[in-house]
Amino acid sequence: MRIGAMHKIGEVLIVVLCVYVDYAQGFLGLSVTIPTLKASTVYLVGMELFSIAENIRLMNPDLCAAPVFKRLKEWKDGEPKA
C-alpha cells in the first residue's frame, strides 16, 4: 500500500511541476509554448482508467472473456495484435 501512495504523491508532484512550467513559459517569452499540464493530465487520466479496468477485471473474472479486457491484457503483457 505504501508503494501505491508514493505513486499517487509522485503523480501530484508531476502535476504541480507542470503547473509551474506552464506558468514560467509566459515569463520566458518563448514564441512556442508547450502545454505540459494538459499532456501530463491526459496521460495520468489514461493511466488511471487502465488501472480501474484492470481492477474491474480482477474483481470479476467472468469479464476476462470480453474483447476489451482481452485487448487490455495483451497491451499489459506487451503482445499487441493487429
ChimeraX attribute file (.defattr): number of C-alpha atoms within 10 A of each C-alpha:
attribute: neighborCount
match mode: 1-to-1
recipient: residues
	/A:1	5
	/A:2	7
	/A:3	8
	/A:4	9
	/A:5	10
	/A:6	11
	/A:7	11
	/A:8	12
	/A:9	12
	/A:10	12
	/A:11	15
	/A:12	13
	/A:13	12
	/A:14	17
	/A:15	19
	/A:16	13
	/A:17	14
	/A:18	19
	/A:19	15
	/A:20	13
	/A:21	16
	/A:22	17
	/A:23	12
	/A:24	11
	/A:25	15
	/A:26	11
	/A:27	8
	/A:28	9
	/A:29	9
	/A:30	9
	/A:31	7
	/A:32	7
	/A:33	12
	/A:34	11
	/A:35	13
	/A:36	17
	/A:37	19
	/A:38	14
	/A:39	12
	/A:40	15
	/A:41	15
	/A:42	12
	/A:43	12
	/A:44	16
	/A:45	11
	/A:46	12
	/A:47	12
	/A:48	12
	/A:49	12
	/A:50	14
	/A:51	12
	/A:52	12
	/A:53	15
	/A:54	15
	/A:55	11
	/A:56	14
	/A:57	19
	/A:58	12
	/A:59	10
	/A:60	9
	/A:61	9
	/A:62	9
	/A:63	14
	/A:64	16
	/A:65	10
	/A:66	10
	/A:67	10
	/A:68	12
	/A:69	16
	/A:70	14
	/A:71	15
	/A:72	17
	/A:73	16
	/A:74	13
	/A:75	12
	/A:76	12
	/A:77	9
	/A:78	9
	/A:79	10
	/A:80	11
	/A:81	7
	/A:82	3
